[in-house]
Amino acid sequence: MITRDEFKTIAGNGIWKQNTSIAQILGLCPLLATTTNAVNGIMLSLATILVMALSGFAIASLRNLIPHEIRIPVFILIVAALVTVVDLLFNANLHELYLVLGIFIPLIVTNCIVLARVEAFAAKNPPLQSTFDGVFMGVGMLWTLGLLGAIREFLGNGTILGGIDMVFPSLHPIQVLPESYPGFLLALLPPGAFILLGCMIAWKNWMDARAAARAALTQPAPVSTAGCH
């Protein structure tokens, strides 16, 4: 079982405090390559969530049976098996998107986010907690890549949800800016992703500093006991 406090801690760490993209700064390779629009970032994040949740559950369930000396190769084998399943599912059901995401789905095997979490959390905690940890770490990655992709797409093409027809054929991208908008190429290139990611990191740090300042103001002032008997 998992307590409410444990659940809130795991959710808060995954979505905000230990966010893999803007707090731990992990997984920059897929982040830079796939966030040219929101759909690509969201779909790669969904694939990663599935792998992280299942690998967390599997490794937490087997952690007492895996010799410590060979744990990393065993972890990689488990993650690789799950990534192969996800890769085949994308190829069979979302083939156009599968071609767009390319090598980055198989590369989830070597994604430092996945290996870091199974080593740091799933190998030391029960299956249910490890599954939630994988889900919420993936959710933190999902909103970050989705937001970054939406901003890059808006600045670069003037649209939102470009490529949504590869997931839902009946839907089409939303043209936010006029079709005569010339586009902003830098936003679609890796340097633009670096700049925007830096802005998101600065925004998170500002939010954290503001929350810490408010918490300090609400703390009761220490009561001096000097002179009391």
N, C-alpha and C positions, 0 to 999 in steps of 0.2 A: 504493500500500500504506500501511498504518497500523501503527505500532509499538505494542507493548504499553503503553509509557509514555504515548504519545499517547492511546491509548484510555482508560487509567485517568484521565488528566488531564481529558479531555472528559467522561467519565462522572461523575467527582467534582465537576467544576464545575457540570454540569447538575443533578445530583440534590441537591447540598448547598451547596458553596461559593458558587455564583452562582445559587442557586435563585431562580426568577423571582418567587415570591410572598413568601418570608420573608427573602430577602437583597436582591434588587433592588427589591422592592415594586412590581412592574409588574402590569398587567392587573387592577386592583382592581375595575373595573366588572363583568366577568363573574364574578369571584370572589365579590363580595357578592351578586350576583343569582341565581346558579345553585346555590349550595351550601346550599340549604335541605334537601337530603338528599344522601347520598353518591353515589347513582346519577347524578343530574344533573351533579355535579361531575366524576365519572369519565368520563361519556360526552362531555361537552364537551372534556375534556382529551384523550381519544382522537382526537376530530376535529382538535384543534389539533396533536397529535403528527403525524398524517398530513400535514397541511398544511405543518408546519415541516420534516419530513423531505424531502418532495418538493420544496418550494421551495428548501431548502438545496442539494439535488442539482442542480436546474435552474439556479439562479443561479450556483453554483460552476462548472458546466460551461460557462456562457455568459459568465462574467465578463470574459474577454479580448475579447469581441465587443461588449460594451455600452459605449457612450461614457460617460465619467465624468460629463459634465454632465447627462445625462438618466437616470442610473442609478435614481434613486428612482421616477420614473413607471414605468419598465420593471419594477422590482421589484414595484410595486403591481399592475401588470397580470398578472404571473406568479402572484402570490399570489391575486389575485381569480379567475383562471381555476381554480386548484386549489380554492379555497373553494366556487366554484359547483358543482364536481363533488361535493364532500363534502356540500354542502347538498342536492343532488338525491338523493344516496344515502340520506341520512337521511329525506328526504321519502318516498322510495319504499319503504324497508325498515323504518323505525322511525317511522311517521307520528305515533303518539301522543306519543312522546318529542320528535319534531320540533316539535310544537305547544307542548309544555311549554318547551323551550329557546328557542323563538321567534326573536327578532331576533339572539340572541347567536351563532348559527352564521354568518350572513352577516357579522356584525361582526368575525369573525376577521380579515377583510381589513385592518381598521384597528387590530387589536390591536398595541399597542406591543411586545409580546414578540416577535412574528413579525418585524416590520420591524426591530427592534433587532438581532436575531440575523443576519438576512440581510445587513444593512449592516455589522455588526461582525465577523462571522465568515465567512459564505458568500462574500462578495465578495472575500475575501482568502486563501481556503484551497481545497485540492483538493476534488473532489466527495465522495469517501468520508468524509473528516473532517467535511465540512459536513453530510452526511446523519446521521452519528452525533451531531453537535452538536445538530441539530434533534430527533432522537429523545430524547436524554437531557435536553435542556431541557424537552421535553414531559413526560418521566417525572417530573422534579422538580415540574412543575405538577400532574401527575396525583395523586401521593401527597399533596401539600399540600391540593388541593381535595377529594380523597376523604376525608382525615382530618378536615378542617374540616367538610365536609358531614355526616360520620357523627356528630361531636360535636354539631353543631347539631340534627340529627334526633333523636339520643338525648335531649338535654335538652328539645327542643321537643315531641316527640311520644311519646317512650319506645319508639321502634322503630329498627330498623337495616335498611338496604336498601329503604326505601320507594320504590315505583315500579319495582322490579326486574321486575315483570310486564309493563312496557312493552317491556323488552328480551328477557326470557325468559318467555313467557306461562305456562309451567308452574310458575314460582317465585312465592313470595309474601313480603312483608316479614316480618321477625322481630320479634315483640312482646317486647321485653326487659323493660320495666316493666309492671306490671298495667294492664289496660285501663281501670281507674278512675283512672289517672294523669291529673291535670287538664291537664298540659302546661305549658310555660314559654315564653310568647309571645315574650319578649325574644330568646331564642336563635334564633328564626326570622326576626327582623327585622334589617335592615341594621346597627343599632347593636350587636346581639348578635354579628354577624359581625365587626365592627370589634374588639370586645373580645376575642373568641376568637383572632382573627388576631394581635392584640397579644401575647397570651399565648404563641402559637407562636413569634413573633419573639423574645420574651424567652427562651424555652426554647432556641432555636437559639444565641443569643448566649451563654447560660450554658454550653451544651455546648462551643462554640468556645473560650471562656475557660478551661474546665476542661482541654480538650485541650492548649491552649497552655501552661498551667501544668505539666502532666505532661511535655510535651516539654522545657520548660526544666529540670525536675529531672533528666531523663535525659542532658542535655548534659554532657560531661566538663568539669570545672573547668579554666580556662586555667592552663597551667604557667608560672610566673614564671621568666624567664631572667636576672633581675638577679643580678649577681655571678658569672655563668658565663663562662668564657673558652675 
